[in-house]
Amino acid sequence: MYEEEEEQTLWTKIAYFLGYFWRYESPLQPESAYTFNDDCNELEFDCIGNPVARTAEELGIITEWENGADNVMDEEIVKRHEVNVRREYEKKESTFTEFNCWSKRHVMHLLNGFSILDENDDMIIDSQEFINALIHFEDNEDNLVDEMKESKIFNFMDKNNDGFLDVKQFLTLCQYVEGIQQAPASLAADLASSSFQRYIVAHNLLANTDASKI
Ligand SMILES: [Ca+2]
C-alpha cells in the first residue's frame, strides 16, 4: 500500500513536469499586438489583441500640466543656474585675480571669514546667516548688534537683490573695511561703526597672529 502511494506521487511529479511544456507561454511582446493573452496590458490592447487608442490624459501624459509646470519653473531654473555660477567663485582663479590687491594667502584668509558667516556651507551668505553670525561674534565681545544697521549694509551689498551675498560681494565689502576701496558715501558711516567691520578687523588680527607664529 505504501509503495503504491509512493509510485503514484512519482508519476504525479513526472506528469506535472511534462505538463510544464504544455503550459509554457513565450514571453510577451505587447508592442507587436500578435502575442496577446490574458496577461496582456489591457490599457494597450483589447480582448482580441488589437491596440486600443488612448488619449494622452488616459495614459497619464498630461501635457498641459507639464508645460504649465515648466513655465512656472523657467524663471526659477534660470535663477538657480545664476546662483550656482556665483557659488563657484571661491574656487575660481579669476576671483584671486580680481582681488589681487591682496596676496592669495590673505584672500584665502578672508574666505575663511566668509565660511564662518556661511553657516550652511552653500557658498552664499543669506541675511539671516549674516545677522546670526555677527550676533554670535558680538556675544563673545560683549557687544550688541544693531540689526537694522547690519541689514542695511547687507542690502546695500546685495546688488542683485536676491537675498544673499556671494564671495565677490563679500570681498568687495572687505575692501571697503580695509580702505582699499573707498566705501560709497551712503554706506561709509554705517560700515565704520558696524559689527561687520569689527568682525573683519578681529579676523585680520587672527591672520597677523598666525603669520607671526611662522
Ligand atoms: Ca549660506
Boltz pocket constraint, residues with backbone or C-beta under 6 A from the ligand:
constraints:
  - pocket:
      binder: B
      contacts: [[A, 117], [A, 118], [A, 119], [A, 120], [A, 121], [A, 122], [A, 123], [A, 124], [A, 125], [A, 126], [A, 129]]
      max_distance: 6.0
